[in-house]
């Protein structure tokens, strides 16, 4: 089931079961997602097996957009925490919309997202170190 623009499908509706992985850290990102129903947990894996939860996305929320903007691999993984329905926005649709945007705004957006990736990576590493030393983290 999808959303079309004329005869061309631009967005897909996808259903995920509880604990099903939507995408994995380090993989190419070809879509961003809007949560229509359910919840998604975004997490990083450190030291091969330790998971650090970066956040939870609920109905109406958007995730996975960074990989579309800067064309870099996924910085985190995402999984459904319950039965979840997502609307996927594919790369082609996103790039078509971005092509019509001001170049200055696109450049600023890429810089901001690069900074965001750095901050998230450093925060996840810091949280893992604190946990390693038995220091609790407020969620």
C-alpha positions as CSV (number, residue, x, y, z in Angstrom):
1,X,0.0,0.0,0.0
2,X,1.5,3.4,-0.9
3,X,0.9,7.0,-1.6
4,X,1.1,8.1,-5.2
5,X,1.8,11.3,-7.1
6,X,0.0,10.6,-10.4
7,X,1.1,7.2,-11.4
8,X,4.3,7.2,-9.5
9,X,4.5,5.9,-5.9
10,X,6.3,8.4,-3.7
11,X,5.6,7.0,-0.2
12,X,5.1,3.5,1.1
13,X,3.1,2.4,4.1
14,X,5.1,-0.3,6.0
15,X,4.1,-2.4,9.0
16,X,6.6,-3.6,11.6
17,X,6.1,-6.1,14.4
18,X,7.2,-5.5,18.0
19,X,11.1,-5.7,18.2
20,X,11.4,-5.8,14.4
21,X,14.5,-3.8,13.2
22,X,13.6,-1.1,10.7
23,X,17.2,-0.2,9.7
24,X,20.7,-0.8,11.1
25,X,23.5,1.6,12.0
26,X,26.1,1.9,9.3
27,X,23.8,0.9,6.4
28,X,22.9,3.2,3.5
29,X,19.8,5.3,4.1
30,X,17.3,5.3,1.3
31,X,14.2,6.5,3.2
32,X,13.0,8.6,6.1
33,X,10.0,7.5,8.1
34,X,7.0,9.1,9.7
35,X,5.4,7.1,12.5
36,X,1.7,6.7,11.7
37,X,0.9,4.3,14.6
38,X,3.1,2.7,17.3
39,X,6.5,3.6,18.6
40,X,10.1,3.3,17.3
41,X,13.2,3.2,19.4
42,X,16.4,4.7,18.0
43,X,19.6,3.2,19.4
44,X,23.4,2.9,18.9
45,X,25.4,-0.2,19.5
46,X,28.8,0.3,21.2
47,X,31.6,-2.1,21.9
48,X,29.8,-4.7,19.6
49,X,26.9,-5.5,21.9
50,X,26.0,-2.6,24.2
51,X,22.9,-0.6,23.2
52,X,22.5,3.1,24.0
53,X,18.9,4.3,23.5
54,X,19.0,7.7,21.8
55,X,15.2,8.3,21.8
56,X,11.7,7.1,21.2
57,X,9.7,8.3,18.2
58,X,5.9,8.2,18.6
59,X,3.0,8.8,16.2
60,X,3.6,11.9,14.1
61,X,7.3,11.8,14.6
62,X,10.0,11.7,11.9
63,X,13.2,9.7,11.9
64,X,15.9,8.5,9.5
65,X,16.1,11.8,7.7
66,X,19.8,12.4,8.3
67,X,20.9,9.8,5.8
68,X,18.7,11.4,3.2
69,X,20.1,14.9,3.8
70,X,23.8,14.2,3.9
71,X,23.9,10.8,2.1
72,X,26.0,9.2,4.8
73,X,25.3,5.8,6.4
74,X,22.8,5.5,9.2
75,X,24.2,6.8,12.4
76,X,21.9,4.6,14.6
77,X,19.6,1.7,14.3
78,X,15.8,1.8,14.7
79,X,13.3,-0.9,15.8
80,X,9.6,-1.0,16.5
81,X,8.8,-1.3,20.2
82,X,5.2,-2.4,19.4
83,X,3.3,-3.0,16.2
84,X,4.1,0.1,14.2
85,X,2.9,1.5,10.9
86,X,5.3,3.8,9.1
87,X,5.1,6.0,6.1
88,X,8.4,5.8,4.2
89,X,9.6,8.8,2.2
90,X,12.0,7.6,-0.4
91,X,15.2,9.2,-1.5
92,X,14.0,10.2,-5.0
93,X,11.0,12.1,-3.5
94,X,13.2,13.8,-0.9
95,X,15.9,14.8,-3.5
96,X,13.2,16.2,-5.8
97,X,11.9,18.4,-3.0
98,X,15.4,19.5,-2.0
99,X,16.4,20.3,-5.6
100,X,13.8,23.2,-5.4
101,X,15.3,24.5,-2.2
102,X,17.6,27.5,-1.8
103,X,21.3,26.4,-2.0
104,X,22.2,28.4,1.1
105,X,19.6,26.7,3.2
106,X,20.7,23.3,1.9
107,X,24.3,24.1,2.9
108,X,23.3,25.2,6.4
109,X,21.1,22.1,6.8
110,X,24.1,19.8,5.9
111,X,26.4,21.7,8.4
112,X,23.8,21.5,11.2
113,X,23.2,17.8,10.6
114,X,27.0,17.1,10.5
115,X,27.3,18.8,13.9
116,X,24.3,16.8,15.2
117,X,25.9,13.5,14.1
118,X,29.0,14.5,16.0
119,X,27.1,15.4,19.2
120,X,25.0,12.2,19.2
121,X,28.1,10.0,18.6
122,X,29.9,11.7,21.5
123,X,26.9,11.6,23.8
124,X,26.4,7.9,23.2
125,X,30.1,7.2,24.0
126,X,29.9,9.3,27.2
127,X,26.7,7.5,28.3
128,X,28.4,4.1,27.7
129,X,31.4,5.2,29.8
130,X,29.2,6.3,32.6
131,X,27.3,3.0,32.6
132,X,30.7,1.2,32.5
133,X,31.5,2.9,35.8
134,X,28.1,2.3,37.4
135,X,27.0,5.9,37.1
136,X,23.2,6.0,36.5
137,X,21.8,8.1,33.6
138,X,18.5,9.9,33.9
139,X,16.2,9.0,30.9
